[in-house]
Amino acid sequence: MPYAMKSLSCDPARIKGMSERLIISHYENNYGGAVKRLNLIDEQLEQLEFDKAAGFLINGLKREQLIAMNSMILHELFFDGLGDQSDAKGPLREAIIRDFGSFERWRAEFVAMGKALGGGSGWGTVATKATVAATKTIPVVFARVGDPVRYGIVASLAHPGGNATGATLLTTDLAEKRLQLLKEMVPGVTRIAVLHEQNFAPGDIELKQLEAAASLLNLEVHATGVAPPQPGALDATIPAIMNGSPGALFVGSSGWFEDVYQHTLGVASKSHLPALYVRGEYVDAGGLMSYGVNYPDMYRSAVDYVAKILKGAKPSDLPVWQPEKVELVINRRTAKAVNLTLPLSLVGFAERIVE
């Protein structure tokens, strides 16, 4: 029987310190997307002839089923807890005071991190740090955390040293390579527009890296910021983007951009600009090209760690997974639509060409 979304158990308009629109957007897009994805995977499994299917196909679908199931359950726990204004009590409060010195200091740090990291991998970092602070014995496996060492989640990537391990998005600065790829895809380009999420710490760092790299490549970057949660705000950025007369577009890292990906893709299509994204899923959905980490590999590695821990492994003995490669993905049909001929050098370098 298909899974159905649970109704919100609270009134989003009455939650202190959180935007009603942001809560609803997260509920409909993130939680709703997990439920839909789980149902689609279950449909594929129901149609599968297990006695004839290849082992890698069964393994892949079951892993994706577990990831989608976990996402659905965690979102339900999150939304069920909204509206409870009471403070932590008992062992949880004691653990917080032990690790942060006082409950008030933990609250101040948690709120500050939420403001600094909100969006994308930011809330994953906040949630993981809070969980690790609450328990030193229960194994914690995280995914999509930007820098687990910087935020005190693990002692080091090679030797986590505690009860937490998982998968990180931590990579070297990719800004220069991304701009090089755009320059190669779009001959003669001198000005590149950058679409970024406002007040999002990882995106701010990314923008500074792009500006520094642009000066080395004799390029100009023209940044346009936009704030969640209304998808229509993305369409409204097009005049500002085109005001700089760019020859190409770079769409920055943002969990919100991913949640409303159709609107994000619409910025490039409506402005008729060749665009580079940070995730291959954009390209599968019609974007021109991407250069970034393979997210499914990251989530699979986290699931593998869960399996190992269930079999007796200790989180402290499992090095934090890091991306082993960065992938270029290109959509040939989209390239034709914007009158671009794929350079043979990029075709040979690409991990995938979407036909």
FENTA-V902537 format. One record per residue. N is the residue number from 1. RES is the residue in one letter. PHI is phi in radians with two decimals (none if undefined). OMEGA is omega in degrees with one decimal (NA if undefined). NEAR is the number of other C-alpha atoms within 12 Angstrom. Layout:
n=N res=RES phi=PHI omega=OMEGA near=NEAR
n=N res=RES phi=PHI omega=OMEGA near=NEAR
This chain:
n=1 res=M phi=none omega=-176.7 near=9
n=2 res=P phi=-1.06 omega=175.8 near=14
n=3 res=Y phi=-1.34 omega=179.3 near=22
n=4 res=A phi=-2.17 omega=178.9 near=18
n=5 res=M phi=-1.22 omega=173.8 near=25
n=6 res=K phi=-1.34 omega=177.9 near=20
n=7 res=S phi=-1.21 omega=175.5 near=17
n=8 res=L phi=-1.09 omega=-178.1 near=24
n=9 res=S phi=-1.55 omega=-179.3 near=19
n=10 res=C phi=-2.36 omega=174.9 near=22
n=11 res=D phi=-1.67 omega=-176.5 near=21
n=12 res=P phi=-0.98 omega=-178.4 near=25
n=13 res=A phi=-1.24 omega=-175.8 near=17
n=14 res=R phi=-1.82 omega=179.7 near=17
n=15 res=I phi=-1.42 omega=-178.0 near=21
n=16 res=K phi=-1.26 omega=173.3 near=15
n=17 res=G phi=1.40 omega=179.6 near=16
n=18 res=M phi=-2.29 omega=179.8 near=22
n=19 res=S phi=-1.23 omega=177.3 near=18
n=20 res=E phi=-1.02 omega=-178.5 near=21
n=21 res=R phi=-1.16 omega=179.0 near=20
n=22 res=L phi=-1.16 omega=178.9 near=25
n=23 res=I phi=-1.09 omega=-179.2 near=30
n=24 res=I phi=-1.12 omega=178.9 near=25
n=25 res=S phi=-1.09 omega=178.9 near=25
n=26 res=H phi=-1.15 omega=179.2 near=33
n=27 res=Y phi=-1.11 omega=-175.6 near=33
n=28 res=E phi=-1.30 omega=-173.8 near=26
n=29 res=N phi=-1.52 omega=-176.4 near=30
n=30 res=N phi=-1.30 omega=179.8 near=34
n=31 res=Y phi=-1.18 omega=179.4 near=34
n=32 res=G phi=-1.06 omega=178.1 near=28
n=33 res=G phi=-1.13 omega=178.6 near=26
n=34 res=A phi=-1.13 omega=179.2 near=32
n=35 res=V phi=-1.13 omega=179.6 near=31
n=36 res=K phi=-1.09 omega=-179.0 near=24
n=37 res=R phi=-1.12 omega=178.7 near=29
n=38 res=L phi=-1.09 omega=179.1 near=32
n=39 res=N phi=-1.13 omega=178.9 near=26
n=40 res=L phi=-1.13 omega=178.8 near=22
n=41 res=I phi=-1.13 omega=179.2 near=28
n=42 res=D phi=-1.10 omega=176.9 near=25
n=43 res=E phi=-1.08 omega=179.0 near=17
n=44 res=Q phi=-1.13 omega=179.3 near=21
n=45 res=L phi=-1.19 omega=179.0 near=22
n=46 res=E phi=-1.13 omega=-178.9 near=16
n=47 res=Q phi=-1.49 omega=-175.5 near=14
n=48 res=L phi=-1.39 omega=172.8 near=18
n=49 res=E phi=-1.61 omega=-171.2 near=13
n=50 res=F phi=-1.08 omega=-178.8 near=17
n=51 res=D phi=-1.31 omega=-179.0 near=9
n=52 res=K phi=-1.99 omega=-175.0 near=11
n=53 res=A phi=-1.23 omega=177.8 near=16
n=54 res=A phi=-1.16 omega=-178.2 near=13
n=55 res=G phi=-1.04 omega=-177.8 near=14
n=56 res=F phi=-1.15 omega=179.3 near=12
n=57 res=L phi=-1.22 omega=178.3 near=19
n=58 res=I phi=-1.09 omega=-179.2 near=23
n=59 res=N phi=-1.04 omega=-179.3 near=18
n=60 res=G phi=-1.11 omega=-179.4 near=23
n=61 res=L phi=-1.16 omega=-179.8 near=31
n=62 res=K phi=-1.17 omega=176.5 near=25
n=63 res=R phi=-1.13 omega=179.9 near=28
n=64 res=E phi=-1.11 omega=177.4 near=32
n=65 res=Q phi=-1.11 omega=-179.8 near=29
n=66 res=L phi=-1.14 omega=179.4 near=27
n=67 res=I phi=-1.09 omega=-179.4 near=30
n=68 res=A phi=-1.15 omega=179.0 near=32
n=69 res=M phi=-1.10 omega=178.9 near=28
n=70 res=N phi=-1.06 omega=179.8 near=26
n=71 res=S phi=-1.08 omega=179.4 near=26
n=72 res=M phi=-1.08 omega=-177.7 near=31
n=73 res=I phi=-1.13 omega=-178.9 near=24
n=74 res=L phi=-1.13 omega=177.4 near=21
n=75 res=H phi=-1.16 omega=178.9 near=30
n=76 res=E phi=-1.14 omega=176.6 near=27
n=77 res=L phi=-1.11 omega=179.7 near=17
n=78 res=F phi=-1.08 omega=-176.9 near=24
n=79 res=F phi=-1.23 omega=176.9 near=28
n=80 res=D phi=-1.15 omega=-178.7 near=19
n=81 res=G phi=-1.52 omega=179.5 near=18
n=82 res=L phi=-1.16 omega=177.6 near=25
n=83 res=G phi=1.68 omega=177.6 near=21
n=84 res=D phi=-1.46 omega=-175.3 near=16
n=85 res=Q phi=-1.55 omega=-177.6 near=12
n=86 res=S phi=-1.32 omega=177.9 near=9
n=87 res=D phi=-1.45 omega=176.7 near=15
n=88 res=A phi=-1.11 omega=-179.0 near=18
n=89 res=K phi=-2.27 omega=172.5 near=13
n=90 res=G phi=1.10 omega=-175.6 near=11
n=91 res=P phi=-1.01 omega=-179.8 near=14
n=92 res=L phi=-1.12 omega=179.6 near=21
n=93 res=R phi=-1.11 omega=179.2 near=24
n=94 res=E phi=-1.08 omega=179.9 near=20
n=95 res=A phi=-1.16 omega=179.4 near=24
n=96 res=I phi=-1.12 omega=179.3 near=30
n=97 res=I phi=-1.10 omega=179.3 near=22
n=98 res=R phi=-1.06 omega=-172.9 near=18
n=99 res=D phi=-1.55 omega=-177.2 near=22
n=100 res=F phi=-2.02 omega=178.9 near=23
n=101 res=G phi=1.62 omega=176.3 near=17
n=102 res=S phi=-2.80 omega=179.0 near=16
n=103 res=F phi=-1.16 omega=-178.4 near=23
n=104 res=E phi=-1.14 omega=178.7 near=16
n=105 res=R phi=-1.15 omega=177.3 near=16
n=106 res=W phi=-1.06 omega=-179.3 near=28
n=107 res=R phi=-1.04 omega=-178.7 near=21
n=108 res=A phi=-1.11 omega=-179.6 near=15
n=109 res=E phi=-1.20 omega=-179.0 near=22
n=110 res=F phi=-1.10 omega=-179.9 near=28
n=111 res=V phi=-1.12 omega=-179.4 near=20
n=112 res=A phi=-1.11 omega=178.8 near=17
n=113 res=M phi=-1.16 omega=178.9 near=26
n=114 res=G phi=-1.06 omega=179.4 near=27
n=115 res=K phi=-1.18 omega=-176.7 near=21
n=116 res=A phi=-1.34 omega=-170.9 near=24
n=117 res=L phi=-1.98 omega=-172.9 near=33
n=118 res=G phi=-0.91 omega=-179.2 near=32
n=119 res=G phi=1.83 omega=176.5 near=37
n=120 res=G phi=0.94 omega=-178.8 near=35
n=121 res=S phi=-1.39 omega=-174.3 near=35
n=122 res=G phi=-1.03 omega=-178.2 near=36
n=123 res=W phi=-1.21 omega=173.9 near=33
n=124 res=G phi=-1.10 omega=177.6 near=33
n=125 res=T phi=-1.17 omega=180.0 near=38
n=126 res=V phi=-1.05 omega=-177.7 near=36
n=127 res=A phi=-1.11 omega=-179.3 near=31
n=128 res=T phi=-1.16 omega=-179.9 near=36
n=129 res=K phi=-1.10 omega=179.5 near=38
n=130 res=A phi=-1.12 omega=-179.9 near=32
n=131 res=T phi=-1.17 omega=179.5 near=27
n=132 res=V phi=-1.12 omega=178.4 near=31
n=133 res=A phi=-1.20 omega=-175.7 near=34
n=134 res=A phi=-1.42 omega=-178.6 near=31
n=135 res=T phi=-2.55 omega=176.4 near=25
n=136 res=K phi=-1.95 omega=-176.9 near=25
n=137 res=T phi=-2.08 omega=-179.3 near=16
n=138 res=I phi=-1.29 omega=178.5 near=19
n=139 res=P phi=-1.06 omega=179.0 near=31
n=140 res=V phi=-2.13 omega=176.7 near=36
n=141 res=V phi=-2.03 omega=-177.8 near=46
n=142 res=F phi=-1.97 omega=173.9 near=42
n=143 res=A phi=-2.53 omega=177.2 near=43
n=144 res=R phi=1.05 omega=173.5 near=39
n=145 res=V phi=-1.82 omega=-173.0 near=42
n=146 res=G phi=-1.14 omega=-177.1 near=39
n=147 res=D phi=-2.48 omega=-174.8 near=35
n=148 res=P phi=-1.15 omega=177.7 near=39
n=149 res=V phi=-1.31 omega=-179.2 near=25
n=150 res=R phi=-1.00 omega=-176.1 near=16
n=151 res=Y phi=-1.68 omega=171.5 near=25
n=152 res=G phi=1.27 omega=179.6 near=27
n=153 res=I phi=-1.39 omega=176.4 near=41
n=154 res=V phi=-2.32 omega=179.1 near=37
n=155 res=A phi=-1.27 omega=176.9 near=23
n=156 res=S phi=-2.75 omega=-179.6 near=25
n=157 res=L phi=-1.20 omega=-178.4 near=31
n=158 res=A phi=-1.29 omega=-177.6 near=21
n=159 res=H phi=-2.32 omega=-176.2 near=23
n=160 res=P phi=-0.94 omega=170.8 near=28
n=161 res=G phi=1.35 omega=179.9 near=23
n=162 res=G phi=-2.46 omega=-178.7 near=31
n=163 res=N phi=-1.82 omega=-178.3 near=33
n=164 res=A phi=-2.19 omega=170.9 near=46
n=165 res=T phi=-2.76 omega=-179.9 near=48
n=166 res=G phi=2.79 omega=-174.9 near=51
n=167 res=A phi=-2.19 omega=-179.0 near=47
n=168 res=T phi=-2.01 omega=174.5 near=39
n=169 res=L phi=-1.54 omega=-173.2 near=41
n=170 res=L phi=-1.03 omega=176.8 near=29
n=171 res=T phi=-2.39 omega=174.6 near=22
n=172 res=T phi=-1.29 omega=-179.9 near=19
n=173 res=D phi=-1.09 omega=-177.3 near=22
n=174 res=L phi=-1.77 omega=-172.1 near=31
n=175 res=A phi=-1.02 omega=-176.2 near=36
n=176 res=E phi=-1.10 omega=-179.8 near=26
n=177 res=K phi=-1.13 omega=179.5 near=26
n=178 res=R phi=-1.10 omega=178.5 near=38
n=179 res=L phi=-1.18 omega=176.8 near=44
n=180 res=Q phi=-1.06 omega=-180.0 near=30
n=181 res=L phi=-1.12 omega=177.2 near=39
n=182 res=L phi=-1.12 omega=-179.8 near=41
n=183 res=K phi=-1.13 omega=179.0 near=30
n=184 res=E phi=-1.29 omega=179.8 near=27
n=185 res=M phi=-1.25 omega=-176.1 near=37
n=186 res=V phi=-2.04 omega=-177.0 near=31
n=187 res=P phi=-1.01 omega=175.9 near=19
n=188 res=G phi=1.48 omega=-179.3 near=16
n=189 res=V phi=-1.17 omega=178.6 near=27
n=190 res=T phi=-2.16 omega=-177.3 near=26
n=191 res=R phi=-2.24 omega=-178.6 near=32
n=192 res=I phi=-2.16 omega=176.5 near=42
n=193 res=A phi=-1.43 omega=177.5 near=43
n=194 res=V phi=-2.13 omega=175.2 near=47
n=195 res=L phi=-1.73 omega=-177.1 near=44
n=196 res=H phi=-2.39 omega=177.8 near=41
n=197 res=E phi=-1.45 omega=-179.7 near=36
n=198 res=Q phi=-1.25 omega=175.3 near=32
n=199 res=N phi=1.02 omega=179.6 near=23
n=200 res=F phi=-2.15 omega=-170.0 near=32
n=201 res=A phi=-0.93 omega=179.2 near=28
n=202 res=P phi=-1.05 omega=179.0 near=33
n=203 res=G phi=-1.21 omega=177.3 near=38
n=204 res=D phi=-1.13 omega=177.8 near=25
n=205 res=I phi=-1.11 omega=179.8 near=24
n=206 res=E phi=-1.03 omega=-179.6 near=32
n=207 res=L phi=-1.11 omega=178.1 near=35
n=208 res=K phi=-1.09 omega=178.6 near=24
n=209 res=Q phi=-1.14 omega=178.4 near=25
n=210 res=L phi=-1.12 omega=-179.7 near=35
n=211 res=E phi=-1.12 omega=178.8 near=27
n=212 res=A phi=-1.19 omega=-179.7 near=21
n=213 res=A phi=-1.18 omega=-178.6 near=24
n=214 res=A phi=-1.05 omega=-179.5 near=29
n=215 res=S phi=-1.14 omega=178.8 near=20
n=216 res=L phi=-1.33 omega=-175.5 near=17
n=217 res=L phi=-1.85 omega=-178.3 near=25
n=218 res=N phi=0.97 omega=178.6 near=19
n=219 res=L phi=-2.10 omega=171.9 near=26
n=220 res=E phi=-1.93 omega=174.4 near=27
n=221 res=V phi=-1.99 omega=-178.6 near=35
n=222 res=H phi=-2.12 omega=-172.9 near=30
n=223 res=A phi=-1.59 omega=173.8 near=34
n=224 res=T phi=-2.23 omega=-178.9 near=34
n=225 res=G phi=-1.71 omega=179.1 near=29
n=226 res=V phi=-2.55 omega=-177.7 near=32
n=227 res=A phi=-1.97 omega=175.9 near=26
n=228 res=P phi=-1.24 omega=15.2 near=33
n=229 res=P phi=-1.95 omega=-173.0 near=32
n=230 res=Q phi=-1.34 omega=179.5 near=25
n=231 res=P phi=-1.01 omega=-179.3 near=27
n=232 res=G phi=-1.08 omega=178.6 near=20
n=233 res=A phi=-1.11 omega=178.8 near=26
n=234 res=L phi=-1.18 omega=177.5 near=35
n=235 res=D phi=-1.05 omega=-177.5 near=26
n=236 res=A phi=-1.20 omega=-179.8 near=23
n=237 res=T phi=-1.40 omega=-172.5 near=30
n=238 res=I phi=-1.02 omega=177.8 near=33
n=239 res=P phi=-1.02 omega=179.6 near=19
n=240 res=A phi=-1.14 omega=178.4 near=23
n=241 res=I phi=-1.09 omega=-176.5 near=35
n=242 res=M phi=-1.28 omega=179.6 near=28
n=243 res=N phi=-1.08 omega=178.8 near=17
n=244 res=G phi=-1.53 omega=-179.2 near=22
n=245 res=S phi=0.89 omega=-178.2 near=23
n=246 res=P phi=-1.37 omega=175.3 near=33
n=247 res=G phi=-1.81 omega=-179.6 near=33
n=248 res=A phi=-2.80 omega=-176.7 near=45
n=249 res=L phi=-2.30 omega=170.8 near=49
n=250 res=F phi=-1.99 omega=178.9 near=45
n=251 res=V phi=-1.77 omega=-172.3 near=52
n=252 res=G phi=-1.31 omega=179.7 near=44
n=253 res=S phi=-1.22 omega=178.9 near=42
n=254 res=S phi=-3.00 omega=175.2 near=37
n=255 res=G phi=-1.10 omega=178.6 near=34
n=256 res=W phi=-1.17 omega=176.8 near=37
n=257 res=F phi=-0.96 omega=-179.4 near=42
n=258 res=E phi=-1.19 omega=-179.3 near=33
n=259 res=D phi=-1.06 omega=-178.5 near=31
n=260 res=V phi=-1.93 omega=-169.7 near=29
n=261 res=Y phi=-1.03 omega=-179.5 near=31
n=262 res=Q phi=-1.14 omega=176.1 near=26
n=263 res=H phi=-1.20 omega=179.1 near=29
n=264 res=T phi=-1.11 omega=177.0 near=44
n=265 res=L phi=-1.11 omega=-179.5 near=38
n=266 res=G phi=-1.11 omega=178.5 near=30
n=267 res=V phi=-1.07 omega=-179.9 near=40
n=268 res=A phi=-1.23 omega=-176.2 near=41
n=269 res=S phi=-1.17 omega=-178.9 near=24
n=270 res=K phi=-1.30 omega=177.9 near=23
n=271 res=S phi=-1.62 omega=178.4 near=28
n=272 res=H phi=1.01 omega=179.3 near=26
n=273 res=L phi=-1.94 omega=170.5 near=38
n=274 res=P phi=-1.16 omega=-172.5 near=46
n=275 res=A phi=-2.26 omega=173.9 near=47
n=276 res=L phi=-2.01 omega=-178.7 near=49
n=277 res=Y phi=-2.03 omega=-177.4 near=47
n=278 res=V phi=-1.70 omega=-179.2 near=42
n=279 res=R phi=-2.29 omega=-179.0 near=36
n=280 res=G phi=-1.15 omega=179.9 near=33
n=281 res=E phi=-1.07 omega=175.7 near=33
n=282 res=Y phi=-1.07 omega=-177.9 near=39
n=283 res=V phi=-1.21 omega=176.0 near=37
n=284 res=D phi=-1.05 omega=-178.1 near=25
n=285 res=A phi=-1.59 omega=175.5 near=27
n=286 res=G phi=2.13 omega=176.5 near=35
n=287 res=G phi=-1.22 omega=-176.0 near=44
n=288 res=L phi=-1.24 omega=-174.3 near=49
n=289 res=M phi=-2.74 omega=178.0 near=50
n=290 res=S phi=-2.53 omega=174.2 near=44
n=291 res=Y phi=-2.50 omega=-176.7 near=42
n=292 res=G phi=-3.10 omega=-177.7 near=40
n=293 res=V phi=-1.30 omega=174.8 near=32
n=294 res=N phi=-1.44 omega=-176.5 near=31
n=295 res=Y phi=-1.13 omega=177.6 near=29
n=296 res=P phi=-0.97 omega=176.7 near=25
n=297 res=D phi=-1.07 omega=-179.7 near=28
n=298 res=M phi=-1.11 omega=-179.1 near=32
n=299 res=Y phi=-1.17 omega=178.4 near=34
n=300 res=R phi=-1.11 omega=179.8 near=31
n=301 res=S phi=-1.13 omega=178.0 near=33
n=302 res=A phi=-1.13 omega=177.8 near=37
n=303 res=V phi=-1.12 omega=177.3 near=33
n=304 res=D phi=-1.04 omega=179.1 near=32
n=305 res=Y phi=-1.14 omega=176.5 near=32
n=306 res=V phi=-1.04 omega=-179.8 near=30
n=307 res=A phi=-1.09 omega=-179.7 near=21
n=308 res=K phi=-1.14 omega=179.8 near=20
n=309 res=I phi=-1.17 omega=177.5 near=24
n=310 res=L phi=-1.11 omega=178.9 near=16
n=311 res=K phi=-1.60 omega=174.5 near=11
n=312 res=G phi=2.06 omega=179.9 near=14
n=313 res=A phi=-1.21 omega=178.2 near=19
n=314 res=K phi=-1.75 omega=178.4 near=27
n=315 res=P phi=-0.95 omega=-178.4 near=39
n=316 res=S phi=-1.14 omega=-179.3 near=30
n=317 res=D phi=-1.67 omega=-177.2 near=25
n=318 res=L phi=-1.86 omega=-179.6 near=34
n=319 res=P phi=-1.02 omega=177.0 near=29
n=320 res=V phi=-1.10 omega=-179.4 near=42
n=321 res=W phi=-1.21 omega=174.7 near=38
n=322 res=Q phi=-2.17 omega=178.5 near=32
n=323 res=P phi=-1.01 omega=179.3 near=27
n=324 res=E phi=-1.50 omega=179.4 near=20
n=325 res=K phi=-2.63 omega=175.8 near=21
n=326 res=V phi=-2.02 omega=-169.5 near=30
n=327 res=E phi=-1.90 omega=170.6 near=31
n=328 res=L phi=-1.71 omega=177.9 near=37
n=329 res=V phi=-2.18 omega=-176.5 near=40
n=330 res=I phi=-2.26 omega=175.8 near=45
n=331 res=N phi=-1.83 omega=-175.4 near=37
n=332 res=R phi=-1.14 omega=-178.2 near=29
n=333 res=R phi=-1.12 omega=179.2 near=22
n=334 res=T phi=-1.18 omega=177.2 near=32
n=335 res=A phi=-1.05 omega=177.7 near=30
n=336 res=K phi=-1.12 omega=-177.4 near=18
n=337 res=A phi=-1.12 omega=178.6 near=19
n=338 res=V phi=-1.83 omega=173.6 near=26
n=339 res=N phi=1.04 omega=177.0 near=17
n=340 res=L phi=-2.00 omega=173.3 near=25
n=341 res=T phi=-1.72 omega=-177.1 near=23
n=342 res=L phi=-1.19 omega=176.0 near=30
n=343 res=P phi=-1.12 omega=-179.4 near=20
n=344 res=L phi=-1.07 omega=-179.9 near=12
n=345 res=S phi=-1.13 omega=179.3 near=13
n=346 res=L phi=-1.31 omega=177.6 near=28
n=347 res=V phi=-1.05 omega=179.9 near=22
n=348 res=G phi=-1.24 omega=-177.5 near=14
n=349 res=F phi=-1.49 omega=-172.4 near=19
n=350 res=A phi=-1.20 omega=173.6 near=26
n=351 res=E phi=-1.27 omega=-179.3 near=22
n=352 res=R phi=-2.51 omega=170.3 near=24
n=353 res=I phi=-2.04 omega=178.4 near=28
n=354 res=V phi=-1.47 omega=-175.9 near=25
n=355 res=E phi=-1.51 omega=NA near=17
